[in-house]
């Protein structure tokens, strides 16, 4: 090996050594610089920047004031972002095939949400239903509330959900869109139908409009076309929506008021039992009882008359009614079945209901005082007013009726025997501790020629007030025909007096009930 070759080899080796050493020094310097920047970056709070990110550069002394201004601006930006409410996205109401919606700034329903146009889609094609739902999902003033697969289901859902707009296809199984539109228009004026169909021929449009559709939107359509059509139909029908909704609200309020009033009435009003009793025979007790019952039936309805003169009751004669059923039919094998009572009531042509006395006197023995009390109580639950005609004899059955009564009308006449018996009963009522405020005296035939004057009768009975029925032959004429004077001649003096008694008595009953 010559000298030149040796020199070249030595130079090459030295060059390699120098390169390796220089590369190691450079790598060491760069590695230390990177570590220093990482440490400095970890100690400094990261800055949030909207838009494009800027590289972080270690500030110099000359740039310190400028960086401070940037830091202050960044901190203000950060504070503004922190003050913004947390964003939320409503996904539950979004169709499964719809794209992810944009985030909204609030999760509370706004007034705008409550005024959205409610839409029902009726189409047998699931892709069409999903596509239409997806198109309408981002319209802030619209909401798809349901989907139906045929016309029959569409009608059912429209009646239950009450959408503003029904998007109806034509060709569907079970029931087509034209038929469904016709039926829905007849059943509800609220939901407005828009036909959506590939059948865009004029005769289809004419059929749709004749069936009650408000517009026709041919397929395929753009979102702008569909939304514009929906808004146009909605705006035209807006007065109808408001009118129907106002009527429904009024109906709901009326029903609530009726329910409330019914509860109040049930709590404060108990149907009265009015017993008509005459301590002297021949004073017209039964005549007054039947006429008063008919008058109350005409004035207030739901009135029943019970003939509690069990042995010799003649209510059926006064009202010309054949006694096919009577209170004695409650008895079977010596036991009374009060549940049979509704089936034993007879109907009168005035609307009055009758519970008649037994057809023969011996059957009255089977009726106990307890049965009388139970019968009156059951009738009180069934009717608005209960009238009972009673026997003049104060036996245990008559006393049972009197003790059950809410009001007692004591009938007398301007004759001394009748006045004496009436006075005796009033004294007995006081001893029996009956409510004297609920006992009223009726002076029948008060204008009878030669009779005792009303003032004298009131003084003898210690009364401040007494009902009066004037002497009137027409009432006896009506009785002879088997009708009431109330029905035959309401203008007769006796009829006017009985109607007046019914009105005053009803006012007294309601006054005492409410207080």
C-alpha positions in Angstrom: 0.0 0.0 0.0 1.5 3.3 -1.1 1.5 6.6 0.9 -1.3 8.2 -1.0 -3.7 5.4 -0.3 -2.9 5.5 3.4 -3.6 9.2 3.6 -6.9 8.9 1.8 -8.1 6.1 4.3 -7.0 8.2 7.3 -8.8 11.2 6.0 -12.0 9.2 5.4 -11.9 7.7 8.9 -11.4 11.1 10.5 -14.2 12.6 8.4 -16.6 9.8 9.5 -15.6 10.3 13.2 -16.2 14.1 12.9 -19.6 13.6 11.3 -20.7 11.2 14.0 -19.6 13.5 16.7 -21.2 16.5 15.1 -24.5 14.7 14.7 -24.5 13.6 18.3 -23.9 17.1 19.5 -26.8 18.5 17.4 -29.1 15.7 18.5 -28.3 16.4 22.2 -28.9 20.2 21.8 -32.3 19.6 20.0 -33.4 17.1 22.7 -32.7 19.5 25.5 -34.5 22.4 23.8 -37.6 20.2 23.2 -37.6 19.2 26.9 -37.4 22.8 28.0 -40.3 23.8 25.7 -42.5 20.9 27.1 -41.8 21.9 30.7 -42.7 25.5 29.9 -45.8 24.5 28.0 -47.1 22.3 30.9 -46.7 25.2 33.4 -48.7 27.6 31.2 -52.6 27.3 31.1 -53.9 26.4 27.7 -55.8 29.1 25.8 -59.1 28.4 24.0 -59.2 30.0 20.6 -62.2 30.1 18.2 -61.2 29.4 14.6 -57.8 28.5 13.4 -55.2 27.5 16.0 -52.0 29.5 16.2 -48.7 28.0 17.2 -47.5 28.6 20.8 -44.3 30.6 20.8 -42.3 31.5 23.9 -42.7 35.2 24.4 -39.7 37.5 24.5 -39.3 40.5 26.8 -40.2 42.9 23.9 -43.5 41.1 23.2 -44.6 40.7 26.8 -47.1 43.6 26.8 -48.6 42.4 23.5 -49.0 38.9 24.9 -50.7 40.2 28.0 -53.3 41.9 25.8 -53.8 38.6 23.9 -54.2 36.7 27.2 -56.8 39.2 28.5 -58.8 38.8 25.3 -58.6 35.0 25.5 -59.7 35.0 29.1 -62.7 37.2 28.2 -63.6 34.8 25.4 -63.3 31.9 27.8 -65.6 33.6 30.4 -68.2 34.3 27.7 -68.2 30.7 26.6 -68.5 29.5 30.2 -71.6 31.7 30.7 -73.4 30.1 27.8 -76.0 27.5 28.9 -75.1 23.9 28.3 -76.2 22.6 25.0 -78.6 19.6 24.7 -80.1 17.7 21.8 -83.6 16.2 21.7 -83.2 12.8 20.1 -86.3 10.9 21.4 -88.6 12.7 19.0 -86.3 12.3 16.0 -87.1 9.6 13.4 -84.6 6.7 13.6 -83.6 7.2 10.0 -83.2 11.0 10.2 -79.8 12.6 10.4 -78.4 14.0 13.7 -80.1 17.4 14.3 -78.3 20.6 15.1 -77.8 21.3 18.8 -80.3 23.7 20.3 -79.5 26.3 23.0 -82.3 25.1 25.4 -84.0 22.0 26.5 -87.2 23.7 27.8 -90.3 23.8 25.6 -90.9 27.3 24.3 -94.2 28.9 23.4 -93.4 28.3 19.8 -93.3 24.5 20.5 -96.8 24.6 21.9 -98.0 26.3 18.7 -96.5 23.8 16.3 -98.5 22.4 13.4 -99.3 18.8 14.3 -99.0 16.5 11.3 -100.1 12.9 10.8 -98.6 10.9 7.9 -100.8 8.2 6.3 -98.9 6.1 3.8 -98.4 2.3 3.4 -94.8 2.8 2.2 -92.5 3.0 5.2 -89.7 4.7 3.2 -92.1 7.5 2.3 -93.2 7.9 5.9 -89.6 8.1 7.1 -88.5 10.5 4.3 -91.4 12.9 4.9 -90.7 12.8 8.7 -87.1 13.5 8.0 -88.0 16.5 5.7 -90.2 18.0 8.3 -88.1 17.3 11.3 -86.0 20.5 11.1 -89.1 22.8 10.6 -89.4 24.6 13.9 -93.1 25.2 13.5 -94.0 21.6 12.6 -94.2 18.3 14.4 -95.0 14.8 13.1 -97.2 13.3 15.8 -97.9 9.9 14.2 -97.8 7.6 11.2 -100.5 5.3 9.9 -100.1 2.5 7.3 -103.6 2.6 5.8 -106.7 4.8 5.6 -108.6 3.0 8.4 -105.8 3.4 10.9 -105.3 7.0 9.7 -108.9 7.8 10.6 -108.6 6.2 14.1 -105.3 8.1 14.8 -106.7 11.4 13.4 -109.7 11.2 15.7 -107.6 10.4 18.8 -104.5 12.6 18.1 -106.4 15.5 16.5 -103.6 16.6 14.1 -103.9 19.9 12.2 -102.8 18.4 9.0 -103.1 14.8 7.6 -100.8 13.9 4.7 -102.8 11.2 3.0 -101.6 8.8 0.2 -104.2 7.5 -2.2 -103.3 3.9 -3.1 -103.3 2.0 0.2 -104.5 -1.5 1.3 -107.6 -2.0 3.4 -108.9 1.6 2.8 -107.6 4.0 0.1 -106.9 7.6 0.8 -109.9 9.0 -1.1 -112.4 6.9 1.0 -110.5 7.7 4.2 -110.6 11.4 3.4 -114.3 11.3 2.8 -115.0 9.5 6.1 -112.6 11.7 8.1 -114.2 14.9 6.8 -117.6 13.6 7.9 -116.4 12.7 11.4 -114.2 15.6 12.1 -113.9 19.2 10.8 -110.6 19.8 12.7 -108.0 17.8 10.8 -107.3 19.1 7.2 -106.3 16.5 4.6 -103.5 17.1 2.0 -103.3 14.3 -0.6 -99.8 13.2 -1.4 -99.6 10.8 -4.4 -97.8 9.9 -7.5 -101.3 9.8 -9.1 -101.3 13.4 -10.4 -104.0 13.0 -13.0 -106.7 15.7 -12.9 -109.5 13.2 -12.2 -107.6 12.0 -9.0 -107.4 15.7 -7.9 -111.1 16.2 -8.5 -111.9 13.1 -6.5 -109.7 14.2 -3.6 -111.2 17.6 -3.5 -114.7 16.2 -3.7 -113.9 13.9 -0.8 -112.9 16.9 1.4 -109.1 17.3 0.8 -107.8 20.8 1.1 -104.8 20.4 -1.3 -103.1 18.0 -3.5 -99.3 17.6 -3.5 -97.9 15.3 -6.3 -94.9 13.0 -5.6 -92.0 13.5 -5.8 -91.9 16.9 -4.1 -89.2 19.1 -2.6 -89.1 20.1 1.1 -90.0 23.7 0.1 -93.1 22.5 -1.8 -94.3 20.3 1.0 -93.7 22.9 3.7 -95.3 25.7 1.7 -98.4 23.5 1.1 -98.7 22.6 4.8 -98.4 26.2 6.0 -100.9 27.4 3.4 -103.6 24.9 4.4 -102.9 25.5 8.1 -103.3 29.3 7.7 -106.6 28.9 5.8 -107.9 26.6 8.5 -106.6 28.6 11.4 -110.0 30.2 12.3 -111.6 26.7 12.2 -109.0 25.4 14.6 -109.5 28.2 17.0 -113.3 27.9 16.9 -113.3 24.2 17.5 -110.7 24.4 20.3 -112.7 27.1 22.0 -115.8 25.0 21.8 -114.0 22.0 23.2 -112.6 24.1 26.1 -116.0 25.5 26.8 -117.5 22.0 26.8 -114.8 20.7 29.2 -115.5 23.7 31.5 -119.2 23.1 31.4 -118.8 19.4 32.1 -116.5 20.2 35.0 -119.0 22.7 36.3 -121.8 20.2 36.1 -119.8 17.6 37.9 -118.9 20.1 40.6 -122.5 21.2 40.9 -123.7 17.6 41.1 -121.3 17.0 43.9 -122.5 20.1 45.7 -126.1 19.1 45.2 -125.5 15.6 46.4 -123.7 16.9 49.5 -126.4 19.5 50.5 -129.6 18.2 49.0 -131.5 15.2 50.2 -134.7 14.3 48.3 -137.5 15.2 50.7 -140.2 12.8 51.9 -143.5 14.8 52.2 -146.3 13.0 54.1 -149.8 14.3 53.6 -151.9 13.5 56.7 -155.5 14.3 57.6 -156.5 13.6 61.3 -160.2 13.8 60.2 -161.8 11.8 57.4 -163.4 13.6 54.5 -161.2 16.7 54.6 -159.7 15.8 51.1 -156.3 14.4 52.2 -156.0 12.0 49.2 -157.3 14.6 46.8 -154.6 17.1 47.9 -151.9 14.4 47.9 -152.5 13.3 44.3 -152.8 16.9 43.0 -149.8 18.0 44.9 -147.8 15.1 43.5 -148.8 15.9 39.9 -148.0 19.6 40.4 -144.5 18.7 41.7 -144.0 16.3 38.9 -144.8 19.0 36.4 -142.6 21.5 38.1 -139.5 19.4 39.0 -140.0 15.9 37.7 -138.8 12.7 39.3 -141.7 12.5 41.7 -143.2 9.3 43.2 -146.4 9.0 45.2 -146.8 6.2 47.7 -150.2 5.2 49.0 -149.5 4.5 52.6 -153.2 4.2 53.5 -152.6 0.4 53.3 -156.1 -0.9 54.1 -158.3 1.5 52.2 -156.0 3.5 49.9 -157.7 5.1 46.9 -154.9 6.7 45.0 -155.5 4.3 42.2 -159.1 5.6 42.0 -158.1 9.2 42.0 -155.7 8.6 39.2 -157.8 6.0 37.3 -155.0 3.4 37.5 -155.5 -0.3 37.6 -153.5 -1.7 40.5 -151.7 -4.5 38.8 -148.8 -4.2 41.2 -148.7 -3.0 44.8 -146.5 -2.8 47.9 -147.9 -6.1 49.1 -146.0 -7.8 46.2 -142.8 -7.3 48.2 -143.9 -10.1 50.5 -142.9 -13.6 49.5 -143.1 -16.6 51.9 -143.6 -14.2 54.8 -140.4 -12.2 54.0 -140.1 -8.8 52.4 -137.7 -8.3 49.5 -137.2 -4.6 49.2 -135.1 -5.0 46.1 -138.3 -5.8 44.2 -139.7 -2.3 44.9 -138.5 -0.7 41.5 -140.4 -3.4 39.6 -143.6 -2.7 41.6 -143.9 1.0 40.6 -146.8 2.0 38.3 -146.6 4.8 35.7 -149.2 7.6 35.4 -149.8 9.6 32.3 -148.5 12.7 34.1 -145.1 11.2 34.4 -145.7 10.5 38.1 -144.6 7.1 39.5 -147.0 5.3 41.9 -146.5 2.7 44.7 -150.0 1.6 45.3 -151.7 0.2 48.4 -152.6 -3.5 48.6 -155.8 -4.3 46.5 -157.6 -5.9 49.5 -157.5 -4.8 53.2 -156.3 -8.2 54.6 -153.1 -7.9 52.6 -152.2 -4.8 54.5 -151.6 -6.9 57.6 -148.5 -8.3 56.0 -147.0 -4.9 55.7 -145.0 -4.0 58.9 -144.0 -0.5 60.0 -140.4 -1.5 59.1 -141.4 -2.2 55.5 -143.1 1.2 55.3 -139.9 2.8 56.6 -137.6 0.8 54.2 -139.9 1.5 51.2 -139.8 5.3 51.8 -136.1 5.2 52.3 -135.6 3.3 49.0 -137.9 5.6 47.1 -135.9 8.6 48.5 -132.8 7.2 46.8 -134.6 6.7 43.5 -136.5 10.0 43.1 -136.2 13.7 43.6 -139.4 14.0 45.6 -141.4 11.4 47.6 -145.1 12.1 48.5 -146.9 9.7 50.8 -150.7 9.7 51.3 -151.6 8.3 54.8 -154.5 6.9 56.8 -156.2 9.2 59.3 -155.8 6.5 62.0 -152.5 7.0 63.9 -151.6 3.3 63.8 -148.0 2.1 64.0 -147.7 2.1 60.2 -148.9 5.7 59.8 -146.6 6.8 62.6 -143.7 5.0 60.8 -144.4 7.2 57.8 -144.7 10.4 59.8 -141.5 9.8 61.7 -139.7 9.1 58.4 -141.0 12.3 56.8 -139.0 15.4 56.2 -142.1 17.5 55.9 -145.7 16.9 57.0 -148.8 18.6 55.6 -151.7 18.4 58.0 -154.9 18.7 56.1 -158.0 20.2 57.8 -161.2 22.1 56.8 -163.2 25.0 58.2 -165.3 22.7 60.3 -165.1 22.3 64.0 -164.5 18.5 64.1 -161.7 18.8 61.6 -160.2 21.8 63.5 -160.4 19.9 66.8 -158.5 16.8 65.4 -155.9 19.0 63.8 -155.3 20.7 67.1 -155.0 17.4 68.8 -152.4 16.2 66.3 -150.3 19.4 66.6 -150.2 18.9 70.4 -149.2 15.2 69.8 -146.5 16.2 67.4 -145.0 18.5 70.1 -145.0 15.6 72.6 -143.4 13.3 70.0 -140.7 16.0 69.5 -141.3 16.3 65.8 -139.8 19.3 64.1 -142.7 21.8 64.2 -141.0 24.0 61.6 -141.4 21.2 59.1 -145.1 20.8 59.8 -147.5 22.9 57.6 -151.3 23.1 57.9 -153.4 23.1 54.8 -156.9 24.5 55.1 -158.9 22.8 52.4 -162.1 24.4 51.2 -161.1 27.5 53.1 -163.9 29.6 51.5 -166.6 27.1 52.3 -169.9 29.0 52.9 -170.7 28.9 56.6 -167.3 27.6 57.5 -165.0 28.9 60.2 -162.9 31.8 59.1 -159.2 31.2 58.3 -158.1 33.7 61.0 -160.0 31.8 63.7 -158.5 28.5 62.5 -155.0 29.9 62.6 -155.6 31.3 66.1 -157.0 28.0 67.4 -154.0 26.0 66.0 -151.5 28.7 67.1 -150.4 29.3 63.5 -148.8 32.3 61.9 -149.3 30.9 58.5 -151.4 28.2 56.8 -151.8 27.1 53.2 -155.2 27.6 51.8 -157.2 25.9 49.0 -160.4 27.6 48.3 -163.7 25.8 47.9 -163.9 24.8 44.2 -166.4 22.3 42.8 -164.1 21.8 39.8 -161.7 19.8 41.9 -164.4 17.3 42.8 -165.6 17.1 39.2 -162.1 16.2 38.2 -161.8 13.6 40.9 -165.1 12.0 39.7 -163.5 11.5 36.3 -160.3 10.0 37.7 -158.1 12.9 36.8 -156.5 15.7 38.8 -157.7 19.3 38.5 -154.1 20.2 37.8 -154.3 18.3 34.5 -157.9 19.0 33.6 -158.1 22.7 34.4 -155.0 24.4 35.7 -156.8 27.7 35.7 -159.2 26.6 38.4 -158.8 28.3 41.8 -158.1 25.1 43.5 -155.4 24.1 40.9 -153.7 27.5 41.2 -153.7 27.2 45.0 -152.1 23.7 44.9 -149.5 24.8 42.4 -148.7 27.7 44.7 -148.3 25.3 47.6 -146.0 23.1 45.6 -143.8 26.1 44.7 -143.7 27.6 48.2 -143.0 24.1 49.7 -140.1 23.5 47.2 -138.6 26.9 48.1 -138.9 26.1 51.8 -137.2 22.7 51.3 -134.3 24.2 49.3 -133.9 27.0 51.8 -133.7 24.6 54.8 -131.4 22.3 52.9 -128.8 25.0 52.0 -128.8 26.4 55.5 
